[in-house]
Amino acid sequence: MRILFAGTPDVAATCLAALTDSSHEVVGVLTQPDARARRGNKLVPSPVASLAQERGIPTLKPADAKSDETLAWIRETGAEVAAVVAYGQILDARVLSSLTHGFFNLHFSLLPAFRGAAPVQRAIEQGLSQSGVSVFKLDEGLDTGPLARQEVQEIPPLATAGEMLESMGAHGAQVLIDVMEAIEADSLTLVEQPSEGASYARKLHPDEAAIDPARPASDVAAHIRAFAPNPGAFASVRGARLKILGVGAAEAPEGMILAPGEFGVTKKKVFLGTATQPIELTIVGPAGKKHMGAADWARGARLETGERLDEESAA
């Protein structure tokens, strides 16, 4: 079957790779325009655009996916159906009705829960141990279209949002391919989403990424995992911003009692005090440096037990 693919970030590129390796033909790719890199300020293509170029797939990067030019290009691809994964633009009724079988979106939650931009991150932030992937036919609502497939996926206790998106991308790619095959075989049945259980997963913003050590350990750990790797939960240490990007399962040594925001340092581990018990920190990102193990950072910084996050972090 001839497929148009619409997507932008790494997780979408995972799905595009799977589709191009399948029995189907990806005849065109829609992705976001090249964006300025954080360093060097150069224009950089999206992961999907880079992969499409490598595989010789015709690609369009419209600033407005609802334009007449975009609509004409979509029709010219000869696609029969579209697969959409984290594209990043709203598609209007004209576009959605332009292909014979319509547009099918892979979403990383068990819809109608966590509609919106950050379903995986918000599920982790809320401490959930289970989520899933949904493929649904796009309509003009926000993730409201009828369901084609849903599959449950567990969230491991220490998994970060980045790790879950990688895993769910691989899982969801196969679910998306299954839907494409069902459409081709004329065996797909769509089911309306339930009217109950709907929730909204708003986009993560850096201004909500600050760590609050006065919260219980489970909440602090969930916050760190939800914001890793981007934009990254952070705290201030010795006047500099420190991203905290991973937590572990180790318990603080017997007798190590830490106040909220206080560090506990051993030869191989770093702990942070919270409102309940300390949590183990595993990966950090010091300002201007690459991510590293928390113990390596503490050793290099000569961090000692009893040091604390700066007041602006521990407020």
N, C-alpha and C positions, 0 to 999 in steps of 0.2 A: 504494500500500500504506500502511496506517496504522502509523505508527512511534512508539514511545516513545523519547525520547532521555534518556540519563543522562550528565551531565558537569558540570564545575565551572569550570576555569580558561579563560584566553584561547584556548588551542589547541582546547579543546572547543567554545567559542563559534564558532570558525571553521568547524568541522564542522557545528554546528547550523545556521548560516547557509546552508551549502551544501545541506543536506537540505531546509530550508524553501523554498529556491529551486528544488528539483528537482520532478519530477512526483509525488513522494510526499507524504503528509500527516503532519506531525508533530502527534500528537493529545495529547501530554503531555510534560512535562519533569520529570525528577528532578535535583535539584542539592543541594549542601551548604547547611546553614543559613547565614544571614547571619553574617559574621565581623566582629570589631572591627578597625577601621582602625588602622594604626600611628600615624597622627597624628590627633588629635581624639577617638580612642577611640569613634567612632560605629559603629553597625552598618551594614555595607555588603554589598549583595547580590553574589553571584558574577557574573563576566562572563556565564555562561550564564543566570543568573536575569534579569539586566538585558536580555539580548537576547530572552529568552522573553516578558518583559513588553512590550517594544517591539512584538513581533509577535503579541501576544494569545494566546499558547499557555498553556493551563492548567499550573500549576507547583506541585510539592510539594517542600518542603525539610525532609525528615524528619531528626531527630537519629539515628534508628535505621531504616535501610532494610529491616531484617528484621522490623519490627513488623507486627501484624495490620492496622493502619490503612493502612500503606503498601501491603501486598499487596492490600487491598480497593480502594484508589485506583487501583493499576496495572490491575486487572481492569476497573474502571469506565471507563477511558479508551477501551476498545475496540481497543487496539493489537493488531496481529498479530505484531509483532517489535520488538525493542529494539536500538538502536544506543548503544554505551557508549564514551565517550572521557574518560579521566582523571576518573572520577566521584569516587573517594576513599573509598568505603565498600565493605565486603564484601557481596555478594549471596548469600543462602543458596539451598538447593535448592528451597525453596518458591517463592521469587521467580523463580528461573531457569526453573522449569517452568510459570510462570503464563501465558505467552504461547504461541501456537500454534507459532511458529517459533523461539522462544528468544531469547537475548541474544547479540549479536555485538559484540566489543570491538575497537577500533582501538588497536594497540600500536606504539610507535615503535622497533622493532628487528626484526631477522630472527630471530624465535623459532625454536628455544628459547634463543637467546643473549639475555642481558640481560633476563630476566624481572624484574619488580619496578618500583619507583617512579621510577627515574631512568635509563632506558635510554640516552637521548641524551647526557646529561651524562657517564655512565660510559664510553660509547664514545669520546667526545672526550678524556676524561681519559687513556684508554689509548692515545691517539694513532692511532686507526683512521681510515682515509680513506674507509670505506664502511659504511653501515648500511642501513636500509630500514624499511618499514612492513608490519605484519601485521594482518590481520583474522581473528579466530578466534572460535569459538563458546565462550562461557563455560561452564566447569564449576566445581566447588567447589575445584579446585586453584588455585595461584598462576600464572596465565598459562599453563596447561597444556592448554587445550582444543584440539580439532582445527582445523586451518587452513582458512580459506576462500579467502584471497588473500595473496600476498606480493609486494612489489616492492622492488627495490634502489634506494637513493638514495645518491649520493656526498656525502661530507663535505668541503667545500672547505678548503684548508689553514689559513685564518685564521678560519673561521666559529666563532661562539660558540654555546653551547647555545641561547640565546634565538633567534638567527637560524635555527638548524636546526629548532627546534620550530615556528617560524612557517612555514618552507618545508615541513616534513613534515606540518604540519596541513593545508595547502592540498592537498598531494599525497594525503595519507591520506583527506581528505574525499571525493575522487573515487573512490578505491578502495572506500571504505565504500558510496558510492552504487552502484557496480558490483555489490557483494555484495547490496545490497537488491534491485536489479533482477533478479539471478540467482535470488534466493529467490522473487520474484514470478512469474518465468517457470518456476519449478520445475526449474531447470537447475544448481543449485549442488551441487558435489561437495566434500565435506569430506575432508581428509587428516590423519591423525594426525601430531603433531609428531615429529621425529626423536628418538631416545633419546640420541643423542650431541650434544655441543656446548652443553649447557645451562649457563647462568651466571646469576648474580643481581646486579641493579643496585640496591644499597641507596640509600635516600634521602640526599640531600646534607644535611650538618649544618654549621652555621656554625663549629663548633669544629674542623673540618678544612679550613677555607677559607684559613688563613694561608699565605702564599707562602714557600717555602723556596728562596732564591736559590743555595744550595749544591748544588742539583740541576742536571743538564744543561739547556741552553737549551730543548731540545724538550720536556722534562718541565715546566718552568716555564710555557712558553707554553701547553701543553695544559691545565695546571691552571687558568690564568687563563681560558681559553676555556670550559672545562667549568663553571666557577662563575659565568659571566656570563649574565644580569644578576643572578640570585638564587641563593644569598645574596651572591655577589660575593666574589672572592678579595681578600685585603687584606694590607697591611703597615703598619707604624708608621713615620711620618716626623716628626721633630721632636716626638715625644711625642703625635702625633695619628694616628688611624686613617685610612688612605687606601685606598679600594677601587681596584683595578686591573681594568678591565673589557674591555680590548681590546689586541691585539698586532698589529704590522704586519710587513711583509716587509723593511723597510729594514735595511741593514747599517750598523754603526757606522763612522764615518769612519776612514780609514786612520790608524793611529797612536793611536787611542783604545783603550786597554787598560783594562778595568774589572775590579776584583775582584768576587767574588760580593756582591751587595747594594749595590754602588756605582753612583751615577747618572752618566750622561754626557749633557750638555745641549748642543744646538746651537740655532741661531736658530729652527728649525722642528721639531725632533724631540727626543725624550727616550729614552734607552736605559738599561737596567738590566743590570748585570753578573750573570753566572751562573757555574756551574762550568766551562762551555765558552766560548761566545761571548756577547756582549751581545744582548739582544732589544729591539726597539722597542716602547715603550708608546704606545698611541694614545688610549685613553679612560680617564679616572680619575674617581673620586667622592670629593672631599675631604669630611671630616666636616662635616655640616650644610649642604652645598652641593649644587647640582645637578651631574649628570655633565657633564664638559667635556673638551675636547681636552687631552691630556697636555702639549703645548707651551704652551697657554694657562695651564694650572695652574702649570707651571714658571716661566713669565714672571711671573705674578702673585705667586708665592711667592719669586721671586728665587733659585730653585734653581741651584746651580752644580755643574759637573763636579767630582767628588771627594766630594761629600756622599753619605752612606750611609743605608740603612735603619737604624732603631734596632736595637739589639742583640737585642731580643726578636723582631724580624722575621728578622734574619740568623743566628739561632742554628742 
